[in-house]
Amino acid sequence: MSQTIRWGILGTGKIAKAFAAALADMPGAELAAVASRSADSAASFGAAFGIARCHASYQALADDPEVDVIYIGTPHPMHHENAMMCLHGGKAVLVEKSFTMNRAQAEEIVALARQKKLFAMEAMWSRFMPAIVEARRIVQSGEIGVPAHVSADFGFFADTGPEHRLLNPELGGGALLDLGIYPLSLAAYFLGPVKAVQAQAQMGPTGVDVQTVFSLQHEDGGISACSCSLRARTPTELTISGSLGFVRLHDRFHNTEEISVTLVNGASRTERTIRLPRTGNGYAHEALEVGRCIRAGLIESPVMPHAETLALMGVLDTIRGQIGLRYSADQRAA
Ligand SMILES: NC(=O)c1ccc[n+]([C@@H]2O[C@H](COP(=O)([O-])OP(=O)(O)OC[C@H]3O[C@@H](n4cnc5c(N)ncnc54)[C@H](OP(=O)(O)O)[C@@H]3O)[C@@H](O)[C@H]2O)c1
């Protein structure tokens, strides 16, 4: 494997553009190829980002011998099929969140990656954000005591029609899979594996959840209160609390550049704020981890390991069972 990681981009939508922009001036990475369902779209994406190899089908990208790893930026219901195709083509994959529609699909991707000894990771970029890495270091240092409580909300007003992927069930619409994965994944990042979950949701006219709240019991005894909304611009903050104080990830917590640490001792209270800028738009950090792992011969990242992706997809399945949210992918899995 060459030292330079040759990236392919699968899909030419909003997030694919943001990810390509992040790779454009990243050391050790080459934007080698792009694929779209349409030749025009692939060509204009290629022109915008200086990509030489522009494919008019996803299969052509999966088969491209000049590519090491493929970033999958399609709507969630396509992730499973796209990732399986890329792995069968001998490519490592970085798959956008939500990783798949359900745990059964995620298990198939992980099994194929392991069988083929190819790297695969859920693109949970928040875990690689410098400010969030520092927050975790502080929590693990014991400065706020034993961490026991997380609260997190992620909400914005989705000013879109019912056909948009955020609300369209055929495109995996709903607050939970699009936004709820962030509070869930970071609650587990700070407090460890989830033992039990309890959820409530408000369903919208298209049959998907427009707001969901869920509480988590963690195996180590902590508890989390999480919410996501497509109806309200919530503060979008995450707080980890322990016996001595709390660490706050400021708005919007999932890609924050600012955290604060508050220590409370009786009537006295001290607070410090830490600014840790992300590089560019923030997507370079997860891409650097992919490069690091591939060069080291790893097939998973220790920061976002397969087992955790599978476990969290299982938690999402449980929440969906509780709120009555089913997708066509669930029928295929049943
Ligand atoms: N990490 C983050 O910060 C972040 C932010 C936003 C979104 N995301 C995730 O990224 C994924 C894509 O979101 P997005 O906002 O970029 O979506 P988008 O703008 O709609 O783009 C999705 C792309 O997927 C391809 N696609 C394949 N099958 C499709 C279908 N049946 N309908 C529509 N598009 C299809 C299309 O590319 P071609 O036409 O070129 O084939 C399309 O441009 C989602 O899973 C989302 O959760 C992550």
Ligand as a Chemical Component Dictionary entry (heavy atoms), coordinates in Angstrom:
data_LIG
# 
_chem_comp.id                   LIG 
_chem_comp.type                 NON-POLYMER 
_chem_comp.pdbx_formal_charge   0 
_chem_comp.three_letter_code    LIG 
# 
loop_
_chem_comp_atom.comp_id 
_chem_comp_atom.atom_id 
_chem_comp_atom.alt_atom_id 
_chem_comp_atom.type_symbol 
_chem_comp_atom.charge 
_chem_comp_atom.model_Cartn_x 
_chem_comp_atom.model_Cartn_y 
_chem_comp_atom.model_Cartn_z 
_chem_comp_atom.pdbx_ordinal 
LIG N1  N1  N 0  -21.169 13.746 9.027  1  
LIG C1  C1  C 0  -21.945 14.782 8.767  2  
LIG O1  O1  O 0  -21.710 15.873 9.262  3  
LIG C2  C2  C 0  -23.082 14.625 7.835  4  
LIG C3  C3  C 0  -23.762 15.771 7.399  5  
LIG C4  C4  C 0  -24.785 15.612 6.466  6  
LIG C5  C5  C 0  -25.134 14.347 6.049  7  
LIG N2  N2  N 1  -24.477 13.259 6.509  8  
LIG C6  C6  C 0  -24.854 11.908 6.043  9  
LIG O2  O2  O 0  -24.468 11.790 4.685  10 
LIG C7  C7  C 0  -25.440 11.067 3.949  11 
LIG C8  C8  C 0  -25.865 11.906 2.750  12 
LIG O3  O3  O 0  -26.423 13.136 3.189  13 
LIG P1  P1  P 0  -26.446 14.441 2.226  14 
LIG O4  O4  O 0  -27.058 15.521 3.041  15 
LIG O5  O5  O -1 -25.124 14.665 1.611  16 
LIG O6  O6  O 0  -27.494 13.961 1.120  17 
LIG P2  P2  P 0  -27.691 14.530 -0.366 18 
LIG O7  O7  O 0  -27.201 15.931 -0.463 19 
LIG O8  O8  O 0  -29.077 14.222 -0.735 20 
LIG O9  O9  O 0  -26.695 13.632 -1.234 21 
LIG C9  C9  C 0  -26.832 12.253 -1.316 22 
LIG C10 C10 C 0  -26.164 11.738 -2.589 23 
LIG O10 O10 O 0  -26.330 10.333 -2.598 24 
LIG C11 C11 C 0  -26.496 9.864  -3.923 25 
LIG N3  N3  N 0  -27.688 9.014  -3.985 26 
LIG C12 C12 C 0  -27.693 7.685  -4.272 27 
LIG N4  N4  N 0  -28.917 7.198  -4.273 28 
LIG C13 C13 C 0  -29.745 8.225  -4.019 29 
LIG C14 C14 C 0  -31.161 8.342  -3.926 30 
LIG N5  N5  N 0  -31.972 7.302  -4.113 31 
LIG N6  N6  N 0  -31.675 9.550  -3.645 32 
LIG C15 C15 C 0  -30.879 10.614 -3.458 33 
LIG N7  N7  N 0  -29.521 10.571 -3.531 34 
LIG C16 C16 C 0  -28.967 9.373  -3.820 35 
LIG C17 C17 C 0  -26.609 11.085 -4.817 36 
LIG O11 O11 O 0  -25.368 11.227 -5.494 37 
LIG P3  P3  P 0  -25.256 10.884 -7.065 38 
LIG O12 O12 O 0  -26.468 11.499 -7.698 39 
LIG O13 O13 O 0  -23.990 11.530 -7.442 40 
LIG O14 O14 O 0  -25.223 9.397  -7.237 41 
LIG C18 C18 C 0  -26.800 12.242 -3.869 42 
LIG O15 O15 O 0  -26.214 13.423 -4.328 43 
LIG C19 C19 C 0  -26.553 10.715 4.927  44 
LIG O16 O16 O 0  -26.389 9.386  5.381  45 
LIG C20 C20 C 0  -26.340 11.693 6.082  46 
LIG O17 O17 O 0  -26.720 11.175 7.355  47 
LIG C21 C21 C 0  -23.462 13.382 7.384  48 
# 
loop_
_chem_comp_bond.comp_id 
_chem_comp_bond.atom_id_1 
_chem_comp_bond.atom_id_2 
_chem_comp_bond.value_order 
_chem_comp_bond.pdbx_ordinal 
LIG N1  C1  SING 1  
LIG C1  O1  DOUB 2  
LIG C1  C2  SING 3  
LIG C2  C3  SING 4  
LIG C2  C21 DOUB 5  
LIG C3  C4  DOUB 6  
LIG C4  C5  SING 7  
LIG C5  N2  DOUB 8  
LIG N2  C6  SING 9  
LIG N2  C21 SING 10 
LIG C6  O2  SING 11 
LIG C6  C20 SING 12 
LIG O2  C7  SING 13 
LIG C7  C8  SING 14 
LIG C7  C19 SING 15 
LIG C8  O3  SING 16 
LIG O3  P1  SING 17 
LIG P1  O4  DOUB 18 
LIG P1  O5  SING 19 
LIG P1  O6  SING 20 
LIG O6  P2  SING 21 
LIG P2  O7  DOUB 22 
LIG P2  O8  SING 23 
LIG P2  O9  SING 24 
LIG O9  C9  SING 25 
LIG C9  C10 SING 26 
LIG C10 O10 SING 27 
LIG C10 C18 SING 28 
LIG O10 C11 SING 29 
LIG C11 N3  SING 30 
LIG C11 C17 SING 31 
LIG N3  C12 SING 32 
LIG N3  C16 SING 33 
LIG C12 N4  DOUB 34 
LIG N4  C13 SING 35 
LIG C13 C14 SING 36 
LIG C13 C16 DOUB 37 
LIG C14 N5  SING 38 
LIG C14 N6  DOUB 39 
LIG N6  C15 SING 40 
LIG C15 N7  DOUB 41 
LIG N7  C16 SING 42 
LIG C17 O11 SING 43 
LIG C17 C18 SING 44 
LIG O11 P3  SING 45 
LIG P3  O12 DOUB 46 
LIG P3  O13 SING 47 
LIG P3  O14 SING 48 
LIG C18 O15 SING 49 
LIG C19 O16 SING 50 
LIG C19 C20 SING 51 
LIG C20 O17 SING 52 
# 
